[in-house]
Amino acid sequence: MGHYDIHQLLDDNDDTVGGRMAAARDIAGYDMRKLAALTGISVETLRIYEADRAELPERHVKELAKVLKVDARWLMSGRGTGPCDDDNHSPQVRAMRGELESLMRLHEETGKRIAMLHRRLNDMELRAFR
């Protein structure tokens, strides 16, 4: 796991089996080698799956779902229970919360600046018509 780009997080990159698998792996905190060790699936095969270059056999779907703590149905279709992040401590959640807080501050500041500009413009118009 490393630094997360908020734009990448906000993209719908988990709309494929490989994308959902990569997202669940990241949230679980596993690199490819760790996931390979936990599932018995080779790193190369996992890379192929995450790149959506091969379909997962049912036994691999079940094993990946079990280790990644997601529904097999979610892994294959996006429906069902995805990665569990109840503790809100994953790097993705922290990055998204930080971006949200930043945007909320910007939103508040923008509102204040709009109100100030509106008042100044009204004052100028009132003086112009006197």
N, C-alpha and C positions, 0 to 999 in steps of 0.2 A: 504494500500500500504506500501511497505517496501523496504528493500535493494534488488536489483536485481542482480542475478548471470548472467554474460554475456554469459556463456555457455548455460544456460537455455534459454536466450533470443534468441540465435542464432539457437537453435533447432527448427525444424518445429513442434512445439507442438500445432499449431493451424490448424492442418489438419483434425480435427473432429469438429462436431458441438459444443461439450463441450469445446474443446480447443479454438475455435474461440470466444465462449461466454465468457470464462474466460479472454482471451486477451482483448476483447472489454471492459469488466467490469473493468479490471486493468487500461486500458488507460483512461477510463472515470473517474477513481478515486473512484469507488464505492466498498464498501465491500458487502458481501452477504446481510447483514441486510438492507443496504441502497437500494440495487437493489430490494430486496423483498418489501420494503415500496413503492418504485416508481412504481413497476409493479403489485403489488397485488398477486404475486406468492410467496408461502412460501419459507423460507430459505431452508428447507429440500428438496423441489422440485427442487430448483435451484441447490443444491448440486448434486442431482441425474442427472440433465441435464448436469452439467459440468463434471461429471464423465462418461458421455455417457452411463448411465444405463437405459435410457428411451428416447423414441422419443418425441420431442416437438409437442404438438398440434398446429394447425395453429394459434389459438388465442394467444398462448404464444409466438410463433415466431414473430408475428406482434407487440405485446406489447414490447418484448425484443428489437427488431430492432428499434422501435420508441425511447425507453428510452436510448439505447446505441448509437443511431445515426449511425446505419449501415443499409445497405440494407438487407431485409429479405432473399434475394437470397444469399448474402454473408454469412450470418449466417448459412444457410443450406448447401451451396455448396462451399464456398470460392470464388465464382465468384461475381463480383459486387463491390460496394463501402464498404470498411471495415471501421475500426475505424478511425475517422478523428483526426489527430494530427497536425494541421496546425501551432500551436503556438510553436511547438518543445520544450515544457517545461515539458513533461511527464517524470517521472523517467526512463522509458524505453529508451526514446530518449536520455536523458542525459547520461545514462549508456553506450549506444551504441556509442554515439559520443566520450565519454571519452576513451573507448576501442579503437576506430578507431584512435584517436589522438595518443594514446600510441603506437599502432602498426605502425603508420606512422613514429614516432620518431625512433622506433626500426629498421624499414626498412632503414631509412636514415643512422643510425649509422652502421648497418650491411654493407651497401654499402661502407661506408668510410673504414671500417675495411678490407673488401675484397680488395679494391683498394690498401691499404697500404701493405697488405700481398703480393699482386701481385707484387708491386714494389720491396719489399724486396727480394722476391724469384727471380725475374729477376736480381737484383743486385748480388745476391749470385751466380747465374748461370753464369753471365758474368765474375765474378772474378774467378770462378772455371775453366773456359776455357782459361784464360790468360796465 
